[in-house]
Amino acid sequence: MWEVNRKENDNTSQNKEAFDLDTFVKSIDQRINERLAKLEEKLVNKEDLGLYGKLTMRELFTLQKKKALTEKLQTFYESDQSQMTVKELLTSTSNIALPTMVQSRALLELKSLVDARDLCMPATVPKGSGKTVDTQIITQPGFDEWTEGSALSAADPSLTKRTITMKAFGKVTQISDLLANTSAINFVEQMGRVHGSCVKNGIFKYVTVALSAAAGGSLSAASGTSLTFAEVATAIKNNANNGFQPDFIATSPANMWNAFTTSYDVKQFYSALIDLFTTGKIPKVLGLDWYADPYWDTVCPAGVKTLAYVGTKGVSAVWAGLQEEPIVEFYRVPTELSNYVITHMDGGSIGGVANSIQKITSQS
């Protein structure tokens, strides 16, 4: 803040000038504070800005979406319907609230931790295309040289057609007498969380299987079965030599923590890991966003021997889906006198450019 010293013998015009300067500075400070307040409100929490990287537009959208979902759920929890049981809601005129709230809770779960679609290039699904969609992968081209005065020769880029087959996946649960007599709040929280996790698991499986099938390079962990920064750095170097700048690594929480705690004594990682050891937040290390999915071991069991995939977002994999968000429906089977809740979506994934993917495996 500027400080203006005024002397008692200053004339009137000098005092007027000093007053105007103070007012101007105060107005600037006020505008800055107002804009920071608005930014913090949009980002839910100023800690979401992160200490070691700026948020992308997709991450900003995700934060805003999570905030909207949380507010929507909070409104329901404070309503009269939330005090009813599941059975009462299903048989009342307010039955539309239940699937909507379960969907909101499932979406909130899907937006938490790892959504593997963030790694993929989205493929547009034309209307009437059914369950398959074609996409083109362009290989890394070389440059051309021309001689002045000579005719230019054009060459078509090398295209590879990839067909994505979309499948229906999700989770269906029978609403037993025990669930039917559960309070609406507990039902929404638990069923939304479980069904959202199942959808997230399916997306992660399709994407990682696509990465595995298309991986253009592979290397083994030097230690045998443990992931360290040494293997990650080698994978980055191999991708860079192929003309790609990797920006993500997909692995398991166990592999990620092993890499962080095994190499934490390396001095060049001190500043990057200080936030991890103090707050538990996963930082961006070696220029990579770390996607540690708890379903890794179910998708890549011990026999597969895969420790991680290093690749480039929007290049290494492609995702196609008939819906952007999972659908939640309740239905009744009269012959069973039972109600069911189903959360489902249709989607699939295919590998992208092979040389943009490095697979790290174990030696055992």
C-alpha positions as CSV (number, residue, x, y, z in Angstrom):
1,M,0.0,0.0,0.0
2,W,1.3,3.4,-0.9
3,E,1.8,5.9,1.9
4,V,1.5,9.6,1.3
5,N,3.1,11.9,3.8
6,R,1.3,15.1,4.2
7,K,2.9,18.1,5.8
8,E,0.9,20.7,7.6
9,N,2.1,23.4,5.3
10,D,0.9,21.6,2.1
11,N,-1.5,23.8,0.1
12,T,-5.1,22.8,-0.7
13,S,-4.3,21.3,-4.1
14,Q,-1.6,19.0,-2.7
15,N,-4.0,17.7,-0.1
16,K,-6.6,17.2,-2.7
17,E,-4.1,15.2,-4.9
18,A,-3.1,13.0,-1.9
19,F,-6.8,12.3,-1.1
20,D,-7.5,11.2,-4.7
21,L,-4.5,8.8,-4.7
22,D,-5.6,7.1,-1.5
23,T,-9.2,6.7,-2.8
24,F,-7.9,5.2,-6.1
25,V,-5.7,2.6,-4.3
26,K,-8.6,1.7,-1.9
27,S,-10.9,1.1,-4.9
28,I,-8.4,-1.1,-6.6
29,D,-8.0,-3.2,-3.4
30,Q,-11.7,-3.5,-3.1
31,R,-12.1,-4.7,-6.7
32,I,-9.4,-7.3,-6.3
33,N,-10.9,-8.7,-3.1
34,E,-14.3,-8.9,-4.7
35,R,-13.0,-10.9,-7.7
36,L,-11.0,-13.2,-5.4
37,A,-14.2,-13.8,-3.3
38,K,-16.1,-14.7,-6.4
39,L,-13.4,-17.0,-7.7
40,E,-13.2,-18.8,-4.3
41,E,-17.0,-19.2,-4.3
42,K,-17.0,-20.8,-7.8
43,L,-14.2,-23.2,-6.9
44,V,-16.0,-24.3,-3.8
45,N,-12.8,-23.9,-1.7
46,K,-9.7,-21.9,-2.3
47,E,-7.7,-25.1,-1.5
48,D,-9.0,-26.5,-4.8
49,L,-6.7,-24.1,-6.6
50,G,-3.9,-26.5,-5.6
51,L,-0.3,-25.6,-4.7
52,Y,1.5,-27.3,-7.6
53,G,-0.5,-26.7,-10.7
54,K,-3.3,-24.7,-12.3
55,L,-6.8,-26.1,-12.8
56,T,-7.8,-27.0,-16.3
57,M,-11.2,-26.0,-17.7
58,R,-12.5,-29.6,-17.3
59,E,-11.3,-29.6,-13.6
60,L,-13.1,-26.2,-13.0
61,F,-16.2,-27.6,-14.6
62,T,-16.0,-30.7,-12.4
63,L,-15.7,-28.6,-9.2
64,Q,-18.7,-26.5,-10.2
65,K,-20.6,-29.7,-11.0
66,K,-19.7,-31.2,-7.6
67,K,-20.9,-28.0,-5.9
68,A,-24.2,-28.1,-7.8
69,L,-24.8,-31.8,-6.9
70,T,-23.9,-31.2,-3.2
71,E,-26.4,-28.3,-3.1
72,K,-29.1,-30.4,-4.8
73,L,-28.6,-33.2,-2.3
74,Q,-28.6,-30.8,0.6
75,T,-32.0,-29.3,-0.6
76,F,-33.5,-32.8,-0.6
77,Y,-32.1,-33.7,2.8
78,E,-33.8,-30.7,4.3
79,S,-37.2,-31.4,2.6
80,D,-40.1,-33.4,4.0
81,Q,-39.5,-36.2,1.5
82,S,-36.2,-37.1,3.2
83,Q,-38.1,-37.9,6.4
84,M,-40.0,-40.7,4.6
85,T,-39.0,-44.3,4.1
86,V,-38.2,-45.7,0.7
87,K,-41.4,-47.6,0.6
88,E,-43.4,-44.5,1.3
89,L,-41.7,-42.6,-1.4
90,L,-42.2,-45.3,-4.0
91,T,-45.9,-45.4,-3.4
92,S,-46.5,-41.7,-3.2
93,T,-46.7,-38.9,-5.7
94,S,-43.1,-37.8,-4.7
95,N,-41.6,-41.0,-6.2
96,I,-39.8,-39.0,-8.9
97,A,-37.5,-37.5,-6.2
98,L,-35.9,-40.9,-5.3
99,P,-34.3,-41.8,-8.7
100,T,-33.2,-38.2,-9.2
101,M,-31.4,-38.0,-5.8
102,V,-29.8,-41.4,-6.3
103,Q,-28.5,-40.3,-9.6
104,S,-27.1,-37.1,-8.1
105,R,-25.3,-39.1,-5.4
106,A,-24.0,-41.5,-8.0
107,L,-22.7,-38.6,-10.1
108,L,-21.0,-37.1,-7.0
109,E,-19.2,-40.4,-6.5
110,L,-18.3,-40.5,-10.2
111,K,-16.8,-37.0,-10.0
112,S,-14.7,-38.0,-6.9
113,L,-11.2,-39.5,-7.2
114,V,-10.8,-41.0,-10.7
115,D,-13.0,-40.7,-13.7
116,A,-11.0,-42.4,-16.4
117,R,-12.9,-40.5,-19.1
118,D,-10.7,-37.5,-18.2
119,L,-7.8,-39.4,-19.9
120,C,-9.6,-39.9,-23.2
121,M,-10.4,-38.1,-26.4
122,P,-14.2,-38.0,-26.5
123,A,-15.7,-39.5,-29.6
124,T,-19.0,-38.0,-30.9
125,V,-21.7,-40.7,-31.3
126,P,-23.9,-39.8,-34.3
127,K,-27.6,-40.4,-33.9
128,G,-28.8,-43.7,-35.2
129,S,-25.3,-45.3,-35.2
130,G,-26.3,-48.0,-32.7
131,K,-23.8,-49.5,-30.4
132,T,-20.7,-49.0,-32.6
133,V,-18.9,-45.8,-33.6
134,D,-15.8,-45.4,-35.9
135,T,-13.0,-43.0,-35.1
136,Q,-9.8,-42.2,-36.9
137,I,-6.3,-42.2,-35.4
138,I,-3.6,-40.1,-37.2
139,T,-0.1,-41.4,-36.8
140,Q,2.8,-39.0,-36.1
141,P,3.7,-37.6,-39.6
142,G,7.1,-36.5,-40.9
143,F,7.7,-33.1,-42.5
144,D,8.1,-32.5,-46.3
145,E,10.7,-30.5,-48.2
146,W,10.1,-28.7,-51.5
147,T,12.3,-27.2,-54.1
148,E,11.5,-23.6,-55.2
149,G,9.8,-23.6,-58.6
150,S,8.8,-27.2,-58.4
151,A,5.2,-28.5,-58.0
152,L,4.2,-29.5,-54.5
153,S,3.3,-33.1,-53.9
154,A,0.5,-33.7,-51.4
155,A,0.3,-36.9,-49.3
156,D,-2.6,-38.1,-47.4
157,P,-2.0,-38.6,-43.6
158,S,-1.7,-42.1,-42.3
159,L,-5.1,-42.9,-40.8
160,T,-6.1,-45.9,-38.8
161,K,-9.8,-46.7,-38.3
162,R,-10.7,-47.8,-34.8
163,T,-14.2,-49.1,-34.0
164,I,-15.6,-48.6,-30.5
165,T,-18.2,-51.1,-29.4
166,M,-20.3,-49.6,-26.6
167,K,-21.7,-51.9,-23.9
168,A,-24.4,-51.4,-21.3
169,F,-23.0,-51.6,-17.8
170,G,-23.9,-50.6,-14.3
171,K,-25.6,-52.1,-11.3
172,V,-29.0,-53.3,-10.4
173,T,-30.2,-53.9,-6.8
174,Q,-33.4,-55.5,-5.5
175,I,-35.1,-53.3,-3.0
176,S,-35.7,-55.8,-0.2
177,D,-38.0,-55.3,2.8
178,L,-35.0,-54.1,4.8
179,L,-34.1,-51.5,2.1
180,A,-37.7,-50.5,1.6
181,N,-38.0,-49.5,5.3
182,T,-34.8,-47.5,5.2
183,S,-35.0,-43.8,5.5
184,A,-34.7,-41.9,2.2
185,I,-31.5,-40.1,3.3
186,N,-29.6,-43.3,4.1
187,F,-30.9,-45.0,0.9
188,V,-29.8,-42.2,-1.3
189,E,-26.4,-41.9,0.3
190,Q,-25.6,-45.6,0.3
191,M,-27.2,-46.7,-3.0
192,G,-25.9,-43.7,-4.8
193,R,-22.4,-44.3,-3.5
194,V,-22.3,-48.0,-4.3
195,H,-23.9,-47.7,-7.8
196,G,-21.7,-44.7,-8.7
197,S,-18.6,-46.7,-7.7
198,C,-19.8,-49.6,-10.0
199,V,-20.2,-47.3,-13.0
200,K,-16.8,-45.7,-12.2
201,N,-15.3,-49.2,-12.0
202,G,-16.7,-50.1,-15.4
203,I,-15.3,-47.0,-17.1
204,F,-11.9,-47.5,-15.6
205,K,-11.9,-51.2,-16.8
206,Y,-12.7,-50.2,-20.4
207,V,-10.1,-47.5,-20.6
208,T,-7.3,-49.5,-19.0
209,V,-8.0,-52.5,-21.2
210,A,-7.9,-50.1,-24.2
211,L,-4.5,-48.7,-23.0
212,S,-3.1,-52.2,-22.6
213,A,-4.1,-53.4,-26.0
214,A,-2.7,-50.3,-27.8
215,A,0.5,-49.7,-25.7
216,G,3.4,-49.1,-28.1
217,G,6.1,-49.6,-25.5
218,S,6.7,-51.6,-22.4
219,L,9.4,-51.7,-19.7
220,S,9.9,-53.8,-16.5
221,A,10.3,-52.5,-13.0
222,A,14.0,-52.7,-12.0
223,S,13.1,-53.7,-8.5
224,G,11.0,-56.6,-9.8
225,T,7.5,-55.8,-8.4
226,S,7.6,-52.2,-7.1
227,L,6.9,-49.0,-9.0
228,T,9.5,-46.2,-8.5
229,F,10.2,-42.8,-10.0
230,A,13.0,-44.4,-12.0
231,E,10.6,-46.4,-14.1
232,V,8.2,-43.5,-14.5
233,A,11.0,-41.3,-15.7
234,T,12.1,-43.9,-18.3
235,A,8.5,-44.2,-19.6
236,I,8.3,-40.4,-19.9
237,K,11.6,-40.4,-21.8
238,N,10.4,-43.1,-24.2
239,N,7.2,-41.3,-25.0
240,A,9.1,-38.0,-25.5
241,N,11.5,-39.8,-27.9
242,N,8.4,-40.8,-29.9
243,G,7.2,-37.2,-30.1
244,F,4.7,-37.1,-27.3
245,Q,4.6,-35.2,-24.0
246,P,2.9,-37.5,-21.4
247,D,0.8,-35.9,-18.8
248,F,-0.8,-38.7,-16.8
249,I,0.0,-42.0,-15.1
250,A,-2.7,-44.5,-14.2
251,T,-1.9,-47.0,-11.5
252,S,-3.1,-48.4,-8.2
253,P,-3.0,-46.5,-4.8
254,A,-0.5,-49.1,-3.5
255,N,1.9,-48.5,-6.5
256,M,1.6,-44.8,-6.2
257,W,2.3,-44.6,-2.5
258,N,5.2,-47.0,-3.0
259,A,6.7,-44.7,-5.6
260,F,6.2,-41.6,-3.4
261,T,7.6,-43.1,-0.3
262,T,10.5,-45.0,-1.9
263,S,11.9,-42.0,-3.7
264,Y,11.0,-39.3,-1.1
265,D,14.7,-38.9,-0.1
266,V,15.7,-37.7,-3.6
267,K,16.3,-34.0,-3.1
268,Q,14.8,-32.8,-6.4
269,F,11.4,-34.1,-5.2
270,Y,11.4,-32.3,-1.8
271,S,9.3,-29.3,-2.9
272,A,6.9,-31.4,-5.0
273,L,6.2,-33.9,-2.2
274,I,6.0,-31.5,0.8
275,D,2.3,-30.9,0.2
276,L,1.7,-34.7,0.0
277,F,3.4,-35.4,3.3
278,T,1.6,-32.5,5.1
279,T,-1.9,-32.6,3.7
280,G,-2.1,-36.0,1.9
281,K,-3.0,-34.3,-1.4
282,I,-1.7,-36.0,-4.5
283,P,0.6,-33.6,-6.3
284,K,1.7,-33.4,-9.9
285,V,5.1,-35.2,-10.0
286,L,7.4,-35.4,-13.0
287,G,4.8,-33.4,-15.0
288,L,2.2,-36.1,-14.6
289,D,-1.3,-36.2,-13.0
290,W,-1.5,-39.3,-10.9
291,Y,-4.7,-41.3,-11.3
292,A,-4.6,-43.9,-8.5
293,D,-7.8,-46.0,-8.9
294,P,-8.9,-48.3,-6.1
295,Y,-10.2,-50.8,-8.7
296,W,-6.8,-51.3,-10.3
297,D,-6.3,-54.7,-8.7
298,T,-9.6,-56.0,-9.9
299,V,-8.9,-54.8,-13.5
300,C,-5.2,-55.7,-13.4
301,P,-4.8,-58.7,-11.1
302,A,-1.5,-60.1,-10.0
303,G,-1.3,-62.4,-13.1
304,V,-1.4,-59.4,-15.5
305,K,1.7,-58.0,-13.9
306,T,0.9,-54.4,-15.0
307,L,2.0,-51.7,-12.6
308,A,1.1,-48.5,-14.5
309,Y,0.3,-46.8,-17.8
310,V,2.0,-43.5,-18.8
311,G,0.3,-41.6,-21.6
312,T,-1.0,-38.3,-23.0
313,K,-4.6,-37.1,-22.3
314,G,-6.8,-36.9,-25.4
315,V,-4.3,-39.0,-27.4
316,S,-3.6,-42.3,-25.7
317,A,-7.3,-43.5,-25.5
318,V,-10.7,-42.7,-27.0
319,W,-14.1,-42.9,-25.2
320,A,-17.5,-43.0,-26.7
321,G,-20.8,-43.0,-24.7
322,L,-24.4,-42.8,-25.5
323,Q,-24.9,-40.8,-22.3
324,E,-22.7,-38.3,-20.5
325,E,-24.1,-39.3,-17.1
326,P,-25.4,-42.6,-15.7
327,I,-29.2,-43.1,-15.7
328,V,-31.0,-44.2,-12.6
329,E,-34.4,-46.0,-12.8
330,F,-36.8,-47.7,-10.5
331,Y,-39.0,-50.5,-11.8
332,R,-41.3,-53.2,-10.4
333,V,-41.7,-56.8,-11.3
334,P,-45.3,-57.7,-10.4
335,T,-44.8,-61.4,-10.5
336,E,-42.2,-61.1,-7.7
337,L,-43.9,-58.3,-5.8
338,S,-40.5,-56.6,-5.8
339,N,-39.0,-53.3,-6.7
340,Y,-35.6,-52.8,-8.3
341,V,-33.2,-49.8,-8.7
342,I,-30.8,-49.8,-11.7
343,T,-28.0,-47.4,-12.5
344,H,-26.6,-47.8,-16.0
345,M,-24.9,-46.2,-19.0
346,D,-23.7,-47.3,-22.5
347,G,-20.1,-46.7,-23.4
348,G,-16.8,-48.1,-24.6
349,S,-13.1,-47.2,-25.2
350,I,-10.4,-48.0,-27.7
351,G,-6.7,-47.3,-27.6
352,G,-5.3,-44.2,-29.3
353,V,-1.8,-43.6,-30.8
354,A,0.3,-46.6,-29.8
355,N,3.6,-44.7,-29.3
356,S,2.0,-42.3,-26.8
357,I,1.5,-45.2,-24.3
358,Q,4.1,-46.8,-22.1
359,K,3.2,-49.8,-20.0
360,I,5.2,-50.5,-16.9
361,T,5.2,-54.2,-15.8
362,S,6.6,-56.3,-13.0
363,Q,9.3,-58.9,-13.5
364,S,7.7,-61.6,-11.3
